[in-house]
Amino acid sequence: AQTVTQSQPEMSVQEAETVTLSCTYDTSESDYYLFWYKQPPSRQMILVIRQEAYKQQNATENRFSVNFQKAAKSFSLKISDSQLGDAAMYFCAYRRLSNSGYALNFGKGTSLLVTP
Amino acid sequence: EAGVAQSPRYKIIEKRQSVAFWCNPISGHATLYWYQQILGQGPKLLIQFQNNGVVDDSQLPKDRFSAERLKGVDSTLKIQPAKLEDSAVYLCASRPLTVNFYEQYFGPGTRLTVT
């Protein structure tokens, strides 16, 4: 079974600063997807960014980027120029490529606080 | 495009009572998921449907939980009888059947409190 670990229950960042959220995972497979989801208090899960394991290039979406280290099974999220609206729970998730179900395995989440 | 709809948004019941949650996925999405999110944890898959067939229900506590997806569209998740540890947010998600379509679209969830 694949496990996803987020070792930071809470993180804090000042507005306009940069913060990095950590995620490690355990798998024996070589092809898979990794995701970061954002969950604000409204509970709506929003996809922030994804990474395909076969791609060496790190994914980037505007102010969000990842540092994907496949050998180390590490997948961190960097948020640049943090904004108040970035405050939320952030979940790292893994999805098997070979599983026809494509269900997500989530970590326990990191609560991000953004201070003015 | 309308998103994934869920109802009710909140539900409070006593233990041993029954409860049902409803999910209406995005139109045309063949795959539907129910996740359970206990406070302080990430969502955990309960059951996955493809059209009206079950793909994965290995983590569904079948002695008390049941789910159906009639006609491959709406889905209902039922708990009977509820236990205190069932207090959680129940999230529904859907995605198209397209191979390698990576994104799942989530609904707003139903927060269940069992007292």
Boltz contact constraints between the chains, C-beta under 6 A:
constraints:
  - contact:
      token1: [A, 33]
      token2: [B, 102]
      max_distance: 6.0
  - contact:
      token1: [A, 43]
      token2: [B, 89]
      max_distance: 6.0
  - contact:
      token1: [A, 43]
      token2: [B, 108]
      max_distance: 6.0
  - contact:
      token1: [A, 43]
      token2: [B, 109]
      max_distance: 6.0
  - contact:
      token1: [A, 44]
      token2: [B, 108]
      max_distance: 6.0
  - contact:
      token1: [A, 45]
      token2: [B, 106]
      max_distance: 6.0
  - contact:
      token1: [A, 47]
      token2: [B, 103]
      max_distance: 6.0
  - contact:
      token1: [A, 50]
      token2: [B, 102]
      max_distance: 6.0
  - contact:
      token1: [A, 91]
      token2: [B, 42]
      max_distance: 6.0
  - contact:
      token1: [A, 101]
      token2: [B, 48]
      max_distance: 6.0
  - contact:
      token1: [A, 101]
      token2: [B, 55]
      max_distance: 6.0
  - contact:
      token1: [A, 101]
      token2: [B, 56]
      max_distance: 6.0
  - contact:
      token1: [A, 103]
      token2: [B, 45]
      max_distance: 6.0
  - contact:
      token1: [A, 103]
      token2: [B, 48]
      max_distance: 6.0
  - contact:
      token1: [A, 106]
      token2: [B, 42]
      max_distance: 6.0
  - contact:
      token1: [A, 106]
      token2: [B, 43]
      max_distance: 6.0
  - contact:
      token1: [A, 107]
      token2: [B, 42]
      max_distance: 6.0
  - contact:
      token1: [A, 108]
      token2: [B, 41]
      max_distance: 6.0
  - contact:
      token1: [A, 108]
      token2: [B, 42]
      max_distance: 6.0
  - contact:
      token1: [A, 109]
      token2: [B, 42]
      max_distance: 6.0
